[in-house]
Amino acid sequence: MSLEQLNKEISKLSPSERLTLVNLIIQSLQHELNYPDSNKEGLSTPKTGLIKKMRGYLQTDQATPTDADVKAMLEERRVKKYLR
């Protein structure tokens, strides 16, 4: 599958599914960092730390916002931006 095709498919996913996909990608990167193939050069420690930090940003105790919630947040942001 090409990157363009993948991008089209990703846009069809719900916000919750996209967050799950991001989490899976981060996990796969962590796996490669912890167990690099013999043909691949392992990534440096700062990059490993960055991936862990990014993964932490994704973790939350709150439920995934609904499409209506996202629309409301965007509208609120537009109003705040307009009032500045």
N, C-alpha and C positions, 0 to 999 in steps of 0.2 A: 504494500500500500504506500502510495506516495505521501509526502508531507501535506500536499494540498488536499488530497482525499481525506487524510486523517483530520485535518483542520475542519473540513466540512462536517465530518461525523461528530467531532467534539462539540461543535456548535449546536447539535441536536440534543445533547445531553442536558439533564436538569442541573441546577447548581450543585445539588448534593452529589450527583454522579461525577461532576467535574472535580469537586473537592476530593472525592474518593480516588479519582484518576491521578490527581496531583500527588496524593499521599502514596499511591502505588509507585509512581515514578520516583519519588524521593526514596522509598524503601529499596527500589532496585538499584539506585545510585549508591545507597549506603552499603548494600550487599557487595557491589563491585569494589567499593573502597575498602571493605573489610576482607574481601577475598578476590583480589585482582587476578586475572588470568596470567599465566606465565608469559604470554605474548604482549600483555598490556602493562604499561607503567602505572603503578599506584598513584593516586592523587595525593597531594600534600596535606598536612594536618590542617592548615587554615581553611582549605576547601571542605574538609570533613566537618570542621566546626561550623562552617556556614550552612551546610546541609542540615545539621542537627538543629541549628537556630531556625532555619526555614520551616522545618517540620514542627518545631515548637509553636510557631506562629499559626499553624493550621489547627492545632489542638484547642478545643473550646468545650465548655460545659453547656453552651447554648445550642439550641436546635438550629438546624440549617434554615436560613430565612426562605420564605416562600417567594414566588415571583411577585406577588402583591407587596410583600415587605420590601423587596429590592426596588420596585417601582417607587414606593413611598420614600425610601432613602434617597433615591436619585432625585426625585422631585424636591425633597427638602434641601439637598445639596445645591440644586439649581437656584432655588429661592435665596439661599444664603449667599451664593455667588453673585446673584443679580443685585442684592441689597448692598453689597460692598461698594 
